[in-house]
Amino acid sequence: MTEPLLEQGYDVLRYNSRGVGKSHGWASLTGAQEVEDLKDLILWARSNSPDLSKLVIVGYSHGSLIASMHPVLPDLDTSHILLSYPLGPRHWLTAFHTHRYTAALQGLIRDPKSNVLVIYGDGDNFTAVESYDAWAKGLKDLHAAEATAHGKLEVVEIAGASHFWREPPAVRRLLDVVRTWVH
């Protein structure tokens, strides 16, 4: 997933959320601490890269929930890629605080400076494609309904992709979508 960003000259900082892989700590039940961790990480990156002009926040699965909570920064070109947003199990992953994540994503879509790319597979293991399609339509309708100048929203469904992106043709399509989007 980082290939298209690296090809376009982006610096990539990749991390695991607390309690994942070799990261220390424990996952929170609501995702609130993970949201704060992401904010801290972005502050750290900005302080260590004073020439930073563009920021792409990429989140996969639970990480896309966390990424959606980070607003567009007023002084930095900020974009979001939400991959395999866990729509089906979202209420369990957020300890029934779904409304916070819904409101944050709607805020991103409404932000006139936003650039949001949502990607999901039609064979997701946790969310039926019909649910994704209805959700995507709602996002697009919200985006279109804004009377003021609004940012960009692109929603892409990839045929043959599961939640885990283990299918080589789907991965190639995913990389192509991101390559096109970062141009």
Secondary structure as UniProt FT lines:
FT   HELIX           3..7
FT   TURN            8..9
FT   TURN            18..19
FT   TURN            21..22
FT   HELIX           32..48
FT   TURN            50..51
FT   STRAND          54..60
FT   HELIX           62..68
FT   TURN            74..75
FT   STRAND          77..83
FT   TURN            87..89
FT   HELIX           90..93
FT   TURN            94..96
FT   HELIX           98..110
FT   TURN            112..113
FT   STRAND          115..121
FT   TURN            122..123
FT   HELIX           129..145
FT   STRAND          152..158
FT   TURN            159..160
FT   TURN            163..164
FT   HELIX           168..182
//
